[in-house]
């Protein structure tokens, strides 16, 4: 999406993070792809097989003020086994 369409600028990042979906007893590692005031795009190490409106926990040592809980709003598969959330 062209950056001029967005209300808030997105900062491209490549930071490691740890994620968990406690209600499903799932966890793993991932990458923070980009970040803005309105949200973040993350790539996980495996597919959660879920749609939007699932809450997950996030921990990123490079961003100590990152909110620890996030609501998945969309899912896109970039290639098998590598979804973006």
C-alpha positions in Angstrom: 0.0 0.0 0.0 1.5 3.4 -0.9 2.6 5.3 2.2 0.7 8.4 1.1 -2.6 6.6 1.7 -1.9 5.8 5.4 -3.0 8.1 8.2 0.1 7.2 10.2 3.6 6.5 8.8 4.9 3.0 9.2 8.5 2.3 10.3 10.1 -0.7 8.7 11.8 -2.9 11.3 13.3 -6.4 11.5 13.3 -7.1 15.2 12.9 -10.6 16.8 10.0 -11.1 19.1 8.3 -13.8 21.1 4.5 -14.4 20.8 1.9 -16.4 22.6 -1.9 -17.1 22.1 -2.7 -18.2 25.6 -6.3 -19.3 24.9 -4.9 -21.8 22.4 -1.7 -22.7 24.3 0.4 -21.7 21.3 3.7 -19.7 21.3 6.7 -19.2 19.2 9.1 -16.7 17.6 8.6 -14.1 15.0 9.7 -10.8 13.4 8.4 -7.3 13.7 8.0 -6.3 10.1 6.7 -2.7 10.5 5.2 -0.5 13.2 3.0 2.5 13.4 0.8 4.4 16.0 -2.1 2.3 14.7 -0.6 -1.1 14.8 2.2 -3.5 13.8 2.8 -6.1 11.1 4.4 -9.3 12.4 5.6 -12.4 10.7 5.4 -15.6 12.8 7.4 -18.8 12.7 4.2 -20.8 12.1 0.6 -20.4 11.0 -1.9 -20.0 13.9 -4.7 -21.3 11.6 -6.8 -18.4 12.9 -8.6 -15.4 11.6 -8.9 -11.9 13.0 -10.0 -10.9 16.5 -7.7 -13.2 18.4 -5.6 -11.7 21.2 -1.9 -12.5 21.4 0.9 -11.6 23.7 4.1 -10.0 22.3 7.6 -9.4 23.8 10.3 -7.6 21.9 13.6 -6.9 23.8 14.4 -4.0 21.3 11.2 -2.2 22.1 10.5 -2.4 25.8 7.5 -0.1 25.6 5.8 -2.3 22.9 2.2 -3.1 24.2 2.3 -6.7 25.5 -1.2 -7.6 24.2 -2.3 -7.3 20.6 -5.5 -8.0 18.8 -5.1 -9.7 15.4 -7.0 -7.7 12.8 -6.0 -9.4 9.6 -4.0 -12.3 8.3 -2.2 -12.7 5.0 -0.2 -15.7 3.9 3.0 -14.6 2.1 4.0 -18.2 1.4 3.1 -21.5 3.0 4.2 -21.5 6.7 4.9 -17.8 6.7 1.8 -15.8 7.6 1.7 -12.1 8.3 -0.6 -10.8 11.1 
